[in-house]
Every structure is written in C-alpha cells, then in structure tokens.
Amino acid sequence: MHPQIIAMAAAEHVKDMQADATRARRARQARRARRGVITVGAAARPVQIAAQAPCPQVPCPPLSARAA
C-alpha cells in the first residue's frame, strides 16, 4: 500500500484509541462520583474491626471429663 494511506489509517486508529480511552476514563469517573471514592484507609478499616471483634459463639462445645 501507499505509505501515505498507511499513515492516514494509523492516524485514524490512534484517534479511535484515544477516543475509547477518554470514554472509558469518563465512565470510571462517573462511577466513582456516584458511589464515592474508596480510599485505602477506608477499605482496610472494616477488615480490622471485624478481626478485632470477639467471636459471638464458641466454635465447638467444651469437652467434658466423661467424653475424654
């Protein structure tokens, strides 16, 4: 093919890729704006609270002297 045609096709492809990237970035920004940004500190807090809370139920009943 002619080099000029190849250059035009490549430029068109780059424009399409940039448009796709812009569309995806705006969609991500809109999703984050709707649900709020999750920060590293906020994401780690519920796990730490759950890990520190005592278990409400004993995992297994204690063994009696007769069972042993």
Secondary structure, DSSP 8 states (H G I E B T S, - for coil): --HHHHHHHHHHHHHHHHHHHHHHHHHHHHHHHHH----HHHHHHHHHHHHHS--SS-SS----TTT-
